[in-house]
Structure formats: structure tokens, C-alpha cells
Amino acid sequence: MLGEAFPRSRQSLRAESLLAHAAARVTRTLPGLIRWLARTGPVPAEAQVLEKVTAAWISQAIAVAAELRIPDVLAVRPRTAAEVAEQLALDPDAVSRLMRVLASEGLLRLQGEHFTLSKLGRTLTSEHAGSVRELVSLCGAEWQQAISKLQWSMTTGGGAFERVFGKPFFEYLAEHADVQRSFNAGMRAASALADLTVPLAYDFSRFERVVDVGGGTGSLLGTLLTRHPRLHAVLFDLAPVCDEAEQRWSFSSHAGRMAFVRGDFRAWVPKGADLYILKTVLHDWSDIDALCILSRCREAMAHGARLLIIEHDLDPRPRSQFAQRLDLLMLAVLGGKERTCSEYQTLLRAAGLRPMGQYPTLSGLTLVEAGHA
């Protein structure tokens, strides 16, 4: 080896020995200084990598806490870990260790022996207005199992969810009503900020009838109908999703202006609207499927109608962006992908549509407008 070919001199070996002896002496005689340096000093590259890898343990801890409803228990009043464990019939030592981790990540606060919820922790409670509990639980269950097979996706380029569960994600949802409900609730939570900011970025007042293609349980449509009293809407999605949406809105003030149409947007899309919306739909699908969906929209659109794609604009540069992480989840769970606005424009042209504009929002999503070519 290189070190054997060029052996170090006796002087360098002696210097290393002296440095090691001095370091050991300081470490043993000044423990306070060592603890301070360990907390505030530079972090070795190896430790930084391990911290990123072990972040998966943190996400699982948060998901488990949400699933067990620990935040709901703490929302009533501060409690010790033992009190939480007793109320939920859990092991007190295990709960104490879990809550200690949640406190270190800023979701809980520890005051003496009692834990309270932080602002972050309150978002995990069931009654919080913008609760992400269901979405977090989903991340820790089926999605976590799918992304654990990411290596398979790297080899095949396909989604690993079907390999783990034996069927594609949306077919799995159709057969598991509890997971479907959690998914719908999670999507409502994830869409809350977008539903407020999208209407600020685009002029919806010029339209009379809108079809939300794959519109979930109708959160965006509810916001649009509130803001634009003359607007009428059609929510188009699979039957189980439409059933839940109809129950949600049937007794609201929007009931007379919101219709529910059940179907598969890969086969057809309702006609008769002057605006069609695809909000966070295309990222679920491969380029081939996305092109199919866009073609069905084009077939439904009359001359002069508009299509609005609402998605993340993926930054291809290596930077910390939520869309880049989401891109891996789309690959593992659905075989889909996040895209740049340029890639969406390419798909639009291939489907016989003409890109007409881009509109950023405060939520990080971008609106891509298109009409007939």
C-alpha cells in the first residue's frame, strides 16, 4: 500500500503520539469543555450523513405518536409519560423514550416531568384546524413500506407499492375503506394552504362552470365557490371519493352549485365546462398516463375553454426542495414523478394543447394554463 511504500518518519509518529496524549489529557480533565465542543463544534461529515439517515427514525416516531393519538391526550392538559401510557394502555418506559425524542424534535415541551404540545405538536391533534395527523399516519404505514423498497424502483423505474401490496395504490385504496378515508383526510390537510393561495394567483372570476378532474373531496372547489358566487362546479373522481365528497358538501351552502360525477379520468372527462382543473393529479402518473389524462381533457374542452395544471415546479438543480423529496415518494408509491414546468409544457403540446402562461403561488405550487392548440 502507499503507506507501506512511503513509511512515516519517526518524527511524525512521535508528533502524532504527543498530540494524541495531549488530546486525551484535555478530554479527561476538562469534561465541561468537551461536552460544549460536542454540542457546538463542527460536525464530522460521517456524523452528518448518519444524521440524515436516521431522520427516517424520526418520521416513524412522529407517525407512531400520531397513530396512537398521543398528541390528542396531551391536548387536554400537560401529562407525564407514565400518565399518557396509562391512559392509552401502553408501556410506560417505551412511551417515555418516544416522547423524549418528540420533545428533542420540537413537537413537545418538557416542563419538569410533564409534557405539553408545542405549536408543531398541535398540528398532530385530531381537532386542529389544519391537522396533518392522517397524512402523517399514512406516511408511517403504507407509504413507508413502499419507499423501503426504493432499490427495486431504482432497478425497474416502476412503483414499489404494487410489489409490496400486490396491487397498484389506487386499487388498494378502493379495497381498504379505512386507508381511503385516511388518504382523503391527509390530502385535505396537505391541500389546505394551496386551496387558500391558488385563487390569489389566477383570475377565476371570468369562468362560469369548472370541472375539477380528480378533485378529491372538493376542498379547492369549496374555496372557489365561496369566492365566486356565480361559479358552478363539477367534482369528477372515482366513486368512493365522490361518495365521501357528496356527504361532505350535500348540506353546505354550495350544495346547489356543486355536482358530483363518478368516473375514471383516464377513460373520459365530463364536457361542458369553460375551465378544467388538474390539481396535483399528473404527478401521480407516468408520462404515458399523464399524456392520456391530458388528451381526455382536451377531448372534453370546447373551443375557448382553459385547462389549469396545478403542480410543483421541480427544480432540477441540487438544492433542498420539498418537491425533490416528493419526487422519490411518487416513484416508489405510484410510479409517478414531479416535473418542471417545461416538462408539463412538453406534455401539453403532445396532447394537442397550447401552454398559455405560468402563475406561481405562495404555497410553492405553480399554475400552468393551457388551451386548444
C-alpha positions in Angstrom: 0.0 0.0 0.0 1.0 3.6 -0.4 1.7 4.0 3.3 4.0 1.0 3.2 5.9 2.3 0.2 6.4 5.7 1.9 6.7 4.9 5.7 6.2 7.9 8.0 9.3 9.3 9.8 9.9 8.7 13.4 9.5 12.4 14.0 6.0 12.4 12.5 5.0 9.3 14.5 6.3 11.0 17.7 4.4 14.2 17.0 1.1 12.2 16.4 1.7 10.4 19.7 2.2 13.7 21.6 -1.0 15.1 20.1 -3.0 12.1 21.0 -1.6 12.2 24.6 -2.5 15.9 24.8 -6.0 15.3 23.5 -6.6 12.5 25.9 -5.4 14.7 28.8 -7.7 17.6 27.9 -10.7 15.2 27.4 -10.2 13.6 30.8 -9.5 16.8 32.8 -12.0 19.2 31.1 -15.2 17.3 30.6 -17.3 20.5 30.6 -15.3 21.8 27.6 -15.7 18.5 25.8 -19.4 18.5 26.2 -19.6 22.1 24.9 -17.5 21.3 21.9 -19.6 18.2 21.2 -22.7 20.3 21.1 -21.4 23.4 19.3 -18.3 22.3 17.4 -18.0 21.3 13.7 -19.9 18.1 12.9 -17.8 15.5 11.0 -19.0 14.5 7.6 -19.7 11.0 8.7 -21.9 12.2 11.5 -23.8 14.5 9.2 -24.6 11.6 6.8 -25.7 9.4 9.7 -28.0 12.2 11.0 -29.7 12.3 7.6 -30.1 8.6 7.5 -31.6 8.4 11.0 -34.1 11.0 10.1 -36.3 8.1 8.9 -36.5 7.0 12.6 -37.8 10.4 13.5 -40.5 10.3 10.8 -41.6 6.9 12.1 -41.6 8.1 15.7 -43.9 11.0 14.7 -46.2 8.7 12.7 -46.5 6.3 15.6 -47.3 9.1 18.0 -50.0 10.3 15.7 -51.4 6.9 15.2 -51.5 6.2 18.9 -53.2 9.7 19.4 -50.6 10.8 22.0 -51.0 14.5 20.9 -54.7 14.2 21.5 -54.1 13.1 25.0 -51.7 16.0 25.6 -54.1 18.5 24.1 -56.4 18.1 27.2 -53.7 19.1 29.7 -50.0 18.5 30.5 -49.2 14.9 31.4 -46.2 12.8 32.4 -45.2 10.0 30.1 -46.5 7.5 32.7 -49.9 9.2 32.7 -50.0 9.0 28.9 -49.0 5.4 28.9 -51.7 4.5 31.5 -54.5 6.3 29.5 -53.5 4.6 26.2 -52.6 1.2 27.8 -49.0 1.4 26.6 -45.6 0.5 28.1 -44.6 3.5 30.2 -40.8 3.2 29.6 -41.3 2.9 25.8 -43.7 5.9 25.8 -41.2 8.0 27.8 -38.5 7.3 25.3 -40.7 8.1 22.4 -41.9 11.4 23.9 -38.3 12.4 24.8 -37.5 12.1 21.1 -40.6 14.1 20.1 -39.5 16.8 22.6 -36.0 16.9 21.2 -37.5 17.5 17.7 -39.6 20.4 18.9 -43.1 18.7 18.8 -43.4 18.5 22.6 -42.1 20.6 25.5 -40.9 19.1 28.8 -41.5 21.1 31.9 -40.3 19.1 34.9 -41.8 15.7 34.4 -44.8 16.9 32.4 -45.0 17.1 28.6 -47.0 19.7 26.7 -47.7 20.2 23.0 -45.7 22.8 21.0 -47.1 24.7 18.1 -45.8 21.9 15.8 -47.2 19.2 18.0 -50.7 20.7 17.9 -50.9 20.1 14.2 -51.0 16.3 15.0 -54.1 16.6 17.1 -57.4 15.5 15.6 -59.2 18.7 16.3 -56.6 21.1 14.9 -58.0 23.2 12.0 -55.1 22.2 9.8 -54.4 18.8 11.3 -51.9 16.6 9.4 -52.5 13.6 11.7 -54.0 11.4 8.9 -51.3 12.3 6.4 -48.5 11.6 8.9 -50.1 8.3 9.8 -50.2 7.4 6.1 -46.5 8.3 5.7 -45.6 6.0 8.5 -47.6 3.0 7.2 -48.2 2.0 3.6 -46.0 4.7 2.1 -43.1 3.9 4.4 -43.3 0.2 3.4 -43.3 1.2 -0.3 -40.3 3.5 -0.1 -38.4 0.9 1.9 -38.3 -0.9 -1.5 -36.8 2.1 -3.3 -33.9 0.0 -4.5 -36.4 -2.0 -6.6 -37.7 1.2 -8.1 -34.1 2.2 -8.9 -33.7 -1.1 -10.8 -37.0 -1.1 -12.7 -38.1 2.5 -12.8 -41.5 1.5 -11.6 -43.5 1.9 -8.4 -42.7 -0.4 -5.5 -46.1 -0.2 -3.8 -47.6 -2.8 -6.1 -44.6 -5.1 -5.4 -45.2 -4.8 -1.6 -49.0 -4.9 -1.6 -49.8 -6.9 -4.7 -51.8 -4.2 -6.5 -51.4 -0.5 -7.5 -52.0 2.2 -4.9 -55.4 3.4 -6.0 -56.8 -0.1 -6.4 -55.5 -0.8 -2.9 -57.4 2.3 -1.6 -60.6 1.1 -3.3 -60.5 -2.2 -1.3 -59.4 -0.7 2.0 -62.0 1.9 3.1 -60.1 2.9 6.3 -57.0 3.7 4.3 -59.1 5.5 1.7 -60.6 7.7 4.4 -57.1 8.4 5.9 -55.8 9.3 2.4 -58.7 11.6 1.7 -58.2 13.4 5.1 -54.5 13.6 4.5 -54.9 15.1 1.1 -57.3 17.7 2.6 -54.7 18.7 5.1 -51.9 18.8 2.5 -54.1 21.0 0.3 -55.2 23.5 2.9 -52.5 26.1 2.2 -52.8 25.6 -1.6 -56.6 26.0 -1.5 -56.1 29.4 0.0 -53.3 30.6 -2.2 -54.3 29.3 -5.7 -57.3 31.7 -6.0 -54.9 34.6 -5.3 -52.7 33.7 -8.2 -55.2 33.3 -11.0 -58.4 35.1 -12.1 -61.3 32.6 -11.8 -64.0 35.3 -12.0 -64.2 35.0 -15.8 -65.5 31.4 -15.7 -69.0 30.1 -15.2 -68.5 26.3 -15.0 -65.4 24.4 -13.7 -64.6 20.7 -13.6 -62.1 19.6 -11.0 -60.7 16.5 -12.6 -59.6 14.1 -9.8 -60.7 16.8 -7.4 -60.7 14.6 -4.2 -63.2 15.7 -1.6 -63.7 19.1 -3.1 -61.6 21.5 -0.9 -60.4 23.7 -3.7 -63.9 23.8 -5.3 -65.4 24.9 -2.0 -62.9 27.8 -1.8 -63.6 28.8 -5.4 -67.4 28.7 -4.9 -67.1 30.8 -1.8 -65.1 33.4 -3.6 -67.2 33.4 -6.9 -70.9 33.3 -6.3 -71.9 32.8 -10.0 -69.5 29.9 -10.5 -70.9 26.3 -10.8 -68.6 23.3 -10.3 -68.4 19.6 -11.1 -66.2 17.3 -9.0 -65.1 14.4 -11.1 -63.4 11.5 -9.3 -63.7 7.8 -8.6 -66.9 6.6 -6.9 -65.6 6.1 -3.3 -64.0 9.6 -3.3 -67.2 11.2 -4.8 -69.3 9.4 -2.2 -67.4 11.0 0.6 -67.3 14.4 -1.1 -71.0 14.4 -1.6 -71.6 13.6 2.0 -69.3 16.4 3.0 -71.0 19.1 0.8 -74.6 18.0 0.4 -75.8 20.2 3.3 -73.5 23.1 2.7 -74.4 26.5 1.2 -72.6 25.3 -2.0 -74.9 22.2 -2.5 -76.9 23.7 -5.3 -73.8 24.7 -7.3 -71.6 21.6 -6.9 -72.3 18.4 -8.8 -70.6 15.1 -8.4 -69.7 12.9 -11.3 -68.1 9.5 -10.9 -65.7 8.1 -13.4 -62.1 7.3 -14.4 -60.3 10.3 -16.0 -58.1 8.0 -18.0 -61.2 7.0 -19.9 -63.2 10.2 -20.2 -63.8 13.6 -18.7 -67.2 15.5 -18.4 -67.9 18.1 -21.1 -69.5 21.5 -20.9 -67.1 23.5 -18.7 -65.1 26.5 -19.6 -62.4 25.6 -17.1 -60.8 22.3 -16.2 -58.5 21.8 -13.2 -55.9 19.1 -12.7 -54.5 19.8 -9.2 -51.7 17.6 -8.0 -53.0 14.8 -10.3 -50.4 14.4 -13.0 -47.6 13.9 -10.6 -49.2 10.6 -9.6 -48.7 9.2 -13.1 -46.0 8.3 -15.6 -45.5 10.4 -18.7 -47.6 7.9 -20.8 -50.5 8.0 -18.3 -50.2 11.8 -17.9 -50.4 12.2 -21.7 -53.5 10.1 -21.7 -55.2 12.2 -19.0 -54.4 15.4 -20.8 -55.8 14.0 -24.0 -59.1 13.1 -22.3 -59.2 16.7 -21.0 -58.6 18.1 -24.5 -61.4 15.9 -25.9 -63.8 17.4 -23.3 -62.8 21.0 -23.8 -64.8 23.3 -26.0 -63.1 25.9 -28.1 -62.0 28.7 -25.8 -62.0 26.6 -22.7 -59.0 26.5 -20.4 -57.1 23.8 -18.6 -55.2 24.6 -15.4 -52.5 22.3 -14.2 -51.5 22.9 -10.5 -48.3 21.1 -9.5 -44.9 21.7 -8.0 -42.4 23.2 -10.4 -39.5 20.8 -9.8 -36.1 22.5 -9.6 -33.6 20.2 -11.4 -30.7 21.8 -9.5 -29.3 20.0 -6.4 -31.0 22.1 -3.7 -33.2 21.4 -0.7 -36.7 21.4 -2.2 -39.8 19.5 -0.9 -40.7 18.6 -4.5 -37.4 16.7 -4.9 -38.3 14.5 -1.9 -41.8 14.2 -3.1 -40.5 13.0 -6.4 -39.0 9.9 -4.8 -42.2 9.2 -3.0 -44.2 9.4 -6.3 -41.7 7.0 -7.8 -41.9 4.4 -5.0 -45.6 4.6 -4.3 -47.2 5.3 -7.7 -44.5 5.2 -10.4 -45.3 8.9 -11.0 -43.0 11.9 -10.9 -42.6 15.6 -10.2 -41.9 17.7 -13.2 -40.5 21.0 -14.3 -42.9 23.5 -15.9 -41.0 22.9 -19.1 -41.8 19.2 -18.9 -45.5 20.0 -18.3 -45.5 22.2 -21.4 -44.0 19.4 -23.4 -46.8 17.1 -22.3 -49.4 19.7 -23.1 -48.1 20.1 -26.7 -48.0 16.4 -27.2 -51.7 16.2 -26.1 -52.7 18.9 -28.7 -52.9 21.7 -26.1 -51.1 25.1 -26.1 -49.3 26.4 -23.0 -50.5 29.9 -22.3 -49.0 31.0 -19.0 -47.5 30.2 -15.6 -48.5 31.6 -12.2 -46.6 30.9 -9.0 -48.3 30.7 -5.6 -47.3 31.3 -2.0 -47.8 27.6 -1.3 -44.9 26.5 -3.6 -47.3 25.2 -6.3 -47.3 26.6 -9.8 -50.3 27.0 -12.1 -49.8 26.1 -15.8 -52.5 27.4 -18.1 -53.3 25.8 -21.4 -55.9 26.0 -24.2 -56.6 24.2 -27.5 -53.6 24.3 -29.9 
